[in-house]
Amino acid sequence: MIEPDSRLLEILVCPLTKTTLIYDRDRGELVSRAAGLAYPIRNGIPIMLPAEARELSDAERNAK
């Protein structure tokens, strides 16, 4: 898996809530607990479209 640029990760926010994203390296996703969505990263490029995001489970939303 190609890792996204760390500088890019520092400035990206959730397009819906404008909150900070959490990088989940194992799943290759950027997680927005506020929106309850996980945005995929494909070939090192974050796909910041809500229609492409995976909905988080209740357990994932509440995880610390």
C-alpha positions as CSV (number, residue, x, y, z in Angstrom):
1,M,0.0,0.0,0.0
2,I,1.3,3.5,-0.8
3,E,1.3,5.8,2.2
4,P,-0.2,9.3,1.8
5,D,2.1,12.3,2.3
6,S,2.4,13.2,6.0
7,R,2.1,16.9,5.2
8,L,-1.2,16.3,3.4
9,L,-2.5,14.3,6.4
10,E,-1.8,17.3,8.6
11,I,-4.0,19.7,6.6
12,L,-6.9,17.4,5.6
13,V,-10.2,17.7,7.5
14,C,-13.5,15.9,7.1
15,P,-15.4,17.6,4.2
16,L,-18.7,17.3,6.1
17,T,-17.8,18.4,9.7
18,K,-14.4,20.2,9.1
19,T,-13.0,18.2,12.0
20,T,-9.6,16.5,12.3
21,L,-9.2,13.1,10.7
22,I,-7.5,10.0,12.3
23,Y,-5.2,8.1,10.0
24,D,-5.9,4.3,10.3
25,R,-2.7,2.8,8.7
26,D,-3.9,-0.8,9.1
27,R,-7.1,-0.2,7.1
28,G,-5.8,2.5,4.8
29,E,-8.5,5.0,5.8
30,L,-8.9,8.5,7.2
31,V,-11.5,8.3,10.0
32,S,-13.9,11.1,11.0
33,R,-15.7,10.0,14.2
34,A,-17.7,13.2,14.1
35,A,-19.2,12.3,10.7
36,G,-19.2,8.5,11.4
37,L,-17.3,7.9,8.2
38,A,-14.0,6.4,7.1
39,Y,-12.6,7.8,3.8
40,P,-10.5,5.4,1.8
41,I,-6.9,6.0,0.7
42,R,-6.2,4.5,-2.8
43,N,-2.7,4.5,-4.2
44,G,-1.7,7.1,-1.6
45,I,-4.5,9.4,-2.5
46,P,-7.2,10.1,0.1
47,I,-10.7,9.9,-1.5
48,M,-12.6,12.6,0.4
49,L,-16.0,12.0,-1.1
50,P,-18.7,11.1,1.4
51,A,-20.3,8.8,-1.2
52,E,-17.0,6.7,-1.3
53,A,-16.7,6.6,2.5
54,R,-17.5,3.6,4.7
55,E,-19.9,4.1,7.6
56,L,-18.4,3.4,11.0
57,S,-19.9,0.9,13.3
58,D,-21.1,2.1,16.8
59,A,-18.0,0.5,18.4
60,E,-15.7,2.4,15.9
61,R,-17.4,5.7,16.6
62,N,-17.0,5.4,20.3
63,A,-13.4,4.0,20.3
64,K,-10.6,6.2,21.7
